[in-house]
Amino acid sequence: MKRVALLGATGSIGRQAIEIVEAHPELELCAATSGSTPLDDVDAAFTQVGGDVEEILERAQPDIVLNAIVGFAGIHATLWALERGVDLALANKESLVAAGELALAAQRRGGGRILPVDSEHSALYQCLEGRAPEQVETLVLTGSGGPFRGRTRDELTTVTPDEALAHPTWRMGPKITVDSATLANKGLELIEAHFLFGVPYARIEVVLQPTSVVHSLVRFRDGAALAHLGHPDMRVPISFALTYPERAATPLAPLDLASLTLVFEAPDTETFPLLALAREAGERGGTYPCVFNAANEAAVAAFLDGRLPFLEIAAVVADALARADGAPARDLDELMEVDRAARAIPVA
């Protein structure tokens, strides 16, 4: 029996994770949390709404932590699992983006394993299994391009939150859906891939694949490229992480290969500059990725509240990066202060 702690149980990832756990008798939901939504219908030994997630993790003592908390707030659970050598099914990319060096140091101390839940990183993980690092040429992250792929900046001046939340292929929470619309999500995934797989930024590419069937690719030094294909359904990477290494069954039908037409496009980083800003923040290192993440979270919240135009999200992030000194954080307290300062910059 594998004891699962599910953090963020009422979000999109959380609801699908519960479906996976209920379908597999070898999985037991030992703990579940939410930020504010009641958990009355969640069957877990320990439940908690709000509060310190580390307390419930200490009580539950899980075998694996599925961290589906939204944003920087997930950092405490990430570090808790890695410090203790508990398997971490990571859907909270922001904690690794903001605290990459601190998280890797915690992983070295605790020996914990990170099983990525983002579909792109799960795909890369599977393509890389059993491969020596020197065999890898490049990682290729794919993205749908979001609801505004192909539009010009002039066409984006008046878009509304409802339009940004109308993703063409995935059904996700509001923050990640807006990030997909701005391409900030690909930027966050770029930084996450760097820390997860130890590959330099210059050898991580991003391409658009509008149908979201190709989840990512790995190019190898012999000229071969391995791709992971599948339906755009998060139950697949969730199940892979929770049942690893067994690769348990899911209720999805096989891909109809004869019906597929695979098209790839380069991202438009002039219209959607957040991808380029994320790459720059990652390459500069230190706490610049933390600043990128914090400013983006604040700007997206302002956009969803109607206080900030869509195109100004990138401007807020660029301003925050220009103000930051990027000095590395020696501990979590210093990192949290960097996060707080970046959020304090006026966004509207």
ROPADREN-825205 format. One line per field, with one value per residue (C-alpha): x, y, z; residue in one letter; residue number from 1. Coordinates in pm, 1 decimal. Layout:
xx (X/...)
yy (Y/...)
zz (Z/...)
r (a/...)
k (NUM/...)
//
This chain:
xx (0.0/136.6/20.4/-52.1/-69.3/-259.8/-197.8/-441.0/-715.6/-992.9/-810.3/-800.9/-499.7/-636.7/-973.0/-812.8/-563.5/-850.6/-997.0/-664.4/-630.4/-986.0/-923.0/-615.6/-647.9/-272.0/-301.1/-436.7/-521.0/-372.9/-396.4/-567.1/-550.4/-707.4/-646.0/-999.9/-1251.5/-1415.1/-1307.7/-1629.7/-1648.8/-1280.8/-1210.2/-871.0/-736.0/-620.6/-773.9/-691.2/-826.6/-572.0/-297.2/52.2/78.6/392.6/186.5/-47.2/244.6/416.6/99.3/23.6/377.7/304.8/506.1/451.9/344.2/148.5/209.8/-66.7/-68.4/-82.8/216.9/500.8/291.1/382.7/747.8/715.1/571.3/835.7/1119.2/951.2/937.5/1286.8/1450.7/1291.9/1353.9/981.3/886.9/755.5/499.2/549.1/267.6/373.1/637.3/664.4/835.7/1114.9/1141.2/1169.4/1376.6/1567.5/1905.3/1755.4/1535.7/1824.8/2031.3/1742.0/1715.1/2086.5/2051.9/1734.2/1769.7/1410.1/1292.5/1107.6/844.4/722.5/348.0/351.8/275.6/584.3/826.3/667.0/720.7/1086.2/1136.3/1006.6/1210.7/1526.1/1487.3/1797.8/1992.9/2333.9/2349.8/2623.7/2388.2/2141.7/2170.2/1864.3/1533.6/1233.1/934.9/611.1/318.2/-21.8/30.9/-280.6/-599.4/-419.8/-168.7/-127.1/-266.8/-78.3/-16.1/-279.2/-532.1/-448.6/-494.7/-852.3/-868.9/-1062.4/-997.6/-1278.9/-1107.6/-771.7/-931.1/-1071.5/-784.1/-819.0/-692.7/-646.8/-883.6/-681.2/-701.9/-719.1/-360.9/-194.8/-445.9/-353.6/14.0/-50.4/-209.5/95.9/351.7/473.1/389.8/644.5/894.4/830.7/858.2/1187.4/1335.4/1182.6/1335.0/1677.9/1660.9/1489.8/1725.4/2045.5/2051.4/2185.7/1932.7/2105.3/2011.0/1641.5/1408.6/1041.3/814.0/439.4/234.5/-123.7/-311.3/-117.0/-61.4/320.2/402.9/779.6/1080.9/1444.6/1710.1/2011.0/2367.8/2324.9/2057.1/1759.6/1468.0/1229.8/882.8/608.3/259.6/-72.8/-412.5/-410.8/-535.5/-361.5/-471.6/-185.2/108.9/-67.2/-107.2/250.5/385.8/161.4/207.7/571.3/738.9/435.7/267.4/-84.2/-379.3/-593.4/-940.1/-822.4/-871.1/-560.1/-461.5/-609.9/-281.0/-439.3/-632.0/-331.3/-167.8/130.0/227.8/507.3/564.6/819.7/682.9/626.1/838.9/781.6/406.8/448.9/772.9/733.6/898.6/1211.5/1204.4/1191.6/1487.7/1682.2/1592.9/1699.7/2029.1/2108.0/2044.6/2043.4/1700.2/1598.8/1372.6/1207.0/1145.2/1004.7/764.3/653.1/594.3/408.2/182.1/100.5/39.9/-184.1/-391.4/-431.7/-535.4/-794.2/-928.6/-965.2/-695.8/-431.2/-452.6/-335.9/-31.1/84.0/150.8/484.1/564.6/517.6/750.2/1014.4/1001.5/1043.9/1343.7/1502.3/1466.5/1606.2/1969.9/1928.5/2163.0/2138.1/1929.3/2117.4/1803.3/1425.6/1383.1/1595.3/1406.5/1072.4/1190.5/1284.6/940.6/770.8/967.5/883.7/512.1/522.5/597.0/272.9/102.2/-194.5)
yy (0.0/342.5/627.7/944.7/1297.5/1520.5/1892.6/2103.8/1843.2/2067.4/2199.9/2046.9/1825.3/1732.6/1617.2/1399.4/1261.4/1148.9/967.8/789.0/692.9/559.3/346.1/174.2/-29.3/-16.0/361.2/509.6/876.7/937.1/1317.8/1591.2/1969.7/2270.8/2641.4/2739.4/2497.3/2248.9/1885.4/1726.5/1477.5/1378.1/1043.0/1075.2/992.2/1351.9/1659.5/2025.8/2351.1/2629.5/2634.3/2485.3/2190.5/2068.7/1989.6/1753.2/1592.3/1524.1/1361.4/1159.0/1038.7/969.3/756.8/1011.4/1377.6/1507.7/1881.3/2048.0/2374.0/2678.1/2909.4/2994.2/2873.5/2517.1/2564.3/2443.0/2107.3/2062.6/2120.9/1905.3/1603.6/1645.3/1694.5/1371.9/1153.2/1120.0/1079.3/1407.3/1404.1/1763.9/1955.2/2280.4/2395.8/2738.7/2601.8/2449.2/2758.7/2995.0/2770.9/2556.3/2561.7/2527.0/2239.9/2052.9/2097.1/1955.0/1664.6/1589.3/1585.3/1379.9/1162.1/1221.4/1147.1/1403.4/1255.2/1543.3/1572.7/1850.0/1665.0/1803.8/1712.2/1373.3/1315.2/1420.2/1202.7/900.4/971.8/1012.5/701.9/485.9/734.9/869.2/1250.8/1263.9/1099.2/1390.2/1670.3/1885.8/1880.9/2007.5/2135.3/2155.7/2389.4/2445.5/2818.7/2888.3/3060.9/3353.4/3167.4/3353.1/3684.3/4012.2/4250.4/4487.8/4204.9/4143.7/4495.2/4440.2/4066.8/3976.9/3721.6/3506.2/3495.4/3411.6/3128.8/2960.2/2719.2/2517.8/2178.4/2163.6/2221.8/2377.8/2625.7/2999.1/3090.8/2825.7/2890.5/3259.1/3158.5/2940.9/3235.3/3457.6/3175.6/3239.5/2876.2/2763.4/2995.5/2843.2/2496.1/2591.0/2683.1/2376.5/2149.6/2300.5/2209.8/1873.8/1736.3/1936.6/2049.6/2398.2/2651.6/2671.8/2307.3/2343.1/2442.3/2536.9/2465.2/2495.8/2184.4/2312.5/1985.0/1902.5/1543.4/1554.5/1633.1/1677.5/1537.1/1454.7/1485.1/1255.6/1291.6/1024.2/1229.9/1037.6/1211.3/1037.7/1189.5/1118.8/1119.7/1097.2/1253.3/1596.9/1442.9/1502.1/1166.6/1008.1/1195.0/1187.3/811.0/768.2/959.3/797.8/439.8/466.4/241.2/21.6/240.1/143.4/139.3/447.4/459.5/650.9/509.9/462.9/743.9/711.5/752.6/755.3/1070.1/1268.0/1555.7/1684.5/2045.4/2229.3/2604.7/2839.2/3051.7/3421.1/3576.4/3931.4/3913.0/3693.0/3815.6/3629.5/3318.3/3514.5/3691.7/3355.9/3225.2/3540.3/3507.3/3143.8/3213.3/3498.6/3260.0/3354.9/3476.4/3611.3/3308.5/3373.4/3735.2/3628.2/3389.0/3632.4/3924.5/3700.9/3565.8/3919.4/4042.2/3747.1/3804.9/4172.0/4074.8/3826.6/4097.7/4339.2/4574.6/4510.8/4476.2/4144.3/4286.8/4462.4/4130.2/4103.8/4469.3/4413.8/4113.7/4299.2/4589.7/4359.1/4186.5/4524.5/4632.5/4308.6/4244.9/3868.1/3776.2/3405.6/3320.4/3139.4/2999.2/2994.7/3309.5/3509.8/3362.2/3451.9/3810.8/3825.9/3689.9/3946.7/4238.8/4140.1/4120.1/4460.8/4640.9/4816.2/4630.8/4858.2)
zz (0.0/-101.5/122.4/-76.3/65.0/-175.8/-135.6/-332.9/-338.9/-475.0/-781.4/-1126.6/-1052.7/-710.0/-840.0/-1105.9/-853.5/-631.1/-931.5/-984.3/-617.2/-601.0/-910.9/-767.9/-445.5/-394.5/-334.1/-11.1/37.6/382.0/376.7/176.1/196.4/29.5/57.4/150.0/-5.0/234.7/202.5/327.7/40.6/45.4/210.8/377.0/720.7/769.2/608.5/647.4/503.8/512.6/772.4/771.7/531.9/706.8/1016.5/833.8/651.0/981.5/1114.8/803.6/724.0/355.1/113.9/-163.0/-161.2/-459.7/-442.7/-645.1/-449.2/-676.6/-689.4/-450.8/-157.1/-251.8/-164.8/195.3/93.4/-175.0/70.5/337.9/107.2/-34.7/306.1/434.1/132.5/60.8/-304.3/-445.2/-727.3/-833.4/-999.5/-830.6/-1077.3/-913.6/-602.8/-811.2/-1029.7/-733.6/-507.5/-753.8/-580.4/-231.9/-349.1/-511.6/-195.1/9.8/-232.9/-196.3/181.6/196.5/-110.3/-216.5/-568.8/-783.0/-1015.0/-1233.4/-1289.9/-1550.2/-1872.6/-2046.7/-1772.0/-1718.9/-2091.0/-2068.4/-1759.7/-1949.1/-2263.2/-2052.7/-1836.1/-1852.0/-2064.3/-1964.4/-1956.4/-2219.7/-2471.1/-2454.7/-2707.5/-2631.5/-2448.6/-2645.5/-2446.9/-2639.5/-2580.4/-2734.7/-2773.1/-2569.0/-2687.9/-2853.4/-3071.4/-3400.6/-3279.5/-3302.8/-3013.9/-3154.4/-3135.9/-2769.8/-2634.8/-2517.0/-2438.9/-2125.4/-1852.2/-1989.2/-2328.0/-2169.8/-1971.7/-2283.8/-2342.6/-2663.3/-2542.1/-2163.4/-1871.2/-1591.5/-1306.2/-1383.0/-1298.3/-1515.8/-1794.5/-1808.1/-1795.9/-2099.5/-2279.1/-2213.5/-2266.1/-1910.7/-1840.5/-2101.6/-1937.8/-1596.8/-1748.1/-1912.0/-1574.1/-1411.1/-1677.6/-1614.6/-1245.4/-1290.1/-1552.4/-1508.6/-1871.9/-1959.0/-2083.1/-2420.7/-2476.2/-2387.7/-2671.6/-2681.8/-2977.8/-3019.9/-3101.5/-3110.2/-3058.0/-2737.2/-2847.9/-2842.7/-2482.4/-2525.6/-2707.8/-2638.1/-2908.6/-2867.3/-2987.7/-3257.3/-3434.1/-3297.4/-3125.5/-2886.1/-2839.2/-2587.3/-2741.9/-2566.0/-2514.7/-2344.4/-2020.6/-1688.7/-1551.5/-1745.3/-1581.7/-1243.0/-1264.3/-1385.4/-1085.0/-822.3/-941.7/-1055.7/-1161.2/-1232.1/-1499.1/-1395.0/-1634.8/-1695.5/-1859.3/-2167.5/-2516.3/-2732.7/-2965.9/-3312.6/-3496.1/-3842.2/-3750.5/-3630.0/-3812.2/-3617.3/-3678.3/-3496.0/-3482.9/-3332.7/-3045.5/-3113.0/-2838.7/-2964.5/-2911.3/-2603.0/-2438.6/-2107.1/-2251.7/-2339.8/-2002.2/-1824.8/-2021.7/-1936.8/-1567.4/-1564.9/-1737.2/-1495.7/-1207.3/-841.8/-733.3/-1074.0/-1136.8/-799.5/-898.5/-1236.2/-1066.8/-795.1/-1031.0/-1272.9/-998.4/-884.1/-1238.1/-1330.5/-1016.1/-1113.1/-1467.3/-1340.0/-1107.2/-1399.5/-1268.6/-1536.6/-1916.0/-2060.6/-2238.4/-1921.0/-1743.7/-1923.9/-1853.0/-1478.1/-1484.0/-1686.6/-1439.7/-1141.0/-1300.2/-1377.6/-1012.7/-863.7/-777.5/-820.4/-536.5/-446.3/-139.4/134.9/294.0/267.8/475.6/230.7/-63.0/92.0/135.4/-234.7/-321.6/-95.1/-240.4/-598.3/-514.4/-346.0/-673.1/-785.0/-1070.1/-1139.1)
r (m/k/r/v/a/l/l/g/a/t/g/s/i/g/r/q/a/i/e/i/v/e/a/h/p/e/l/e/l/c/a/a/t/s/g/s/t/p/l/d/d/v/d/a/a/f/t/q/v/g/g/d/v/e/e/i/l/e/r/a/q/p/d/i/v/l/n/a/i/v/g/f/a/g/i/h/a/t/l/w/a/l/e/r/g/v/d/l/a/l/a/n/k/e/s/l/v/a/a/g/e/l/a/l/a/a/q/r/r/g/g/g/r/i/l/p/v/d/s/e/h/s/a/l/y/q/c/l/e/g/r/a/p/e/q/v/e/t/l/v/l/t/g/s/g/g/p/f/r/g/r/t/r/d/e/l/t/t/v/t/p/d/e/a/l/a/h/p/t/w/r/m/g/p/k/i/t/v/d/s/a/t/l/a/n/k/g/l/e/l/i/e/a/h/f/l/f/g/v/p/y/a/r/i/e/v/v/l/q/p/t/s/v/v/h/s/l/v/r/f/r/d/g/a/a/l/a/h/l/g/h/p/d/m/r/v/p/i/s/f/a/l/t/y/p/e/r/a/a/t/p/l/a/p/l/d/l/a/s/l/t/l/v/f/e/a/p/d/t/e/t/f/p/l/l/a/l/a/r/e/a/g/e/r/g/g/t/y/p/c/v/f/n/a/a/n/e/a/a/v/a/a/f/l/d/g/r/l/p/f/l/e/i/a/a/v/v/a/d/a/l/a/r/a/d/g/a/p/a/r/d/l/d/e/l/m/e/v/d/r/a/a/r/a/i/p/v/a)
k (1/2/3/4/5/6/7/8/9/10/11/12/13/14/15/16/17/18/19/20/21/22/23/24/25/26/27/28/29/30/31/32/33/34/35/36/37/38/39/40/41/42/43/44/45/46/47/48/49/50/51/52/53/54/55/56/57/58/59/60/61/62/63/64/65/66/67/68/69/70/71/72/73/74/75/76/77/78/79/80/81/82/83/84/85/86/87/88/89/90/91/92/93/94/95/96/97/98/99/100/101/102/103/104/105/106/107/108/109/110/111/112/113/114/115/116/117/118/119/120/121/122/123/124/125/126/127/128/129/130/131/132/133/134/135/136/137/138/139/140/141/142/143/144/145/146/147/148/149/150/151/152/153/154/155/156/157/158/159/160/161/162/163/164/165/166/167/168/169/170/171/172/173/174/175/176/177/178/179/180/181/182/183/184/185/186/187/188/189/190/191/192/193/194/195/196/197/198/199/200/201/202/203/204/205/206/207/208/209/210/211/212/213/214/215/216/217/218/219/220/221/222/223/224/225/226/227/228/229/230/231/232/233/234/235/236/237/238/239/240/241/242/243/244/245/246/247/248/249/250/251/252/253/254/255/256/257/258/259/260/261/262/263/264/265/266/267/268/269/270/271/272/273/274/275/276/277/278/279/280/281/282/283/284/285/286/287/288/289/290/291/292/293/294/295/296/297/298/299/300/301/302/303/304/305/306/307/308/309/310/311/312/313/314/315/316/317/318/319/320/321/322/323/324/325/326/327/328/329/330/331/332/333/334/335/336/337/338/339/340/341/342/343/344/345/346/347/348)
//
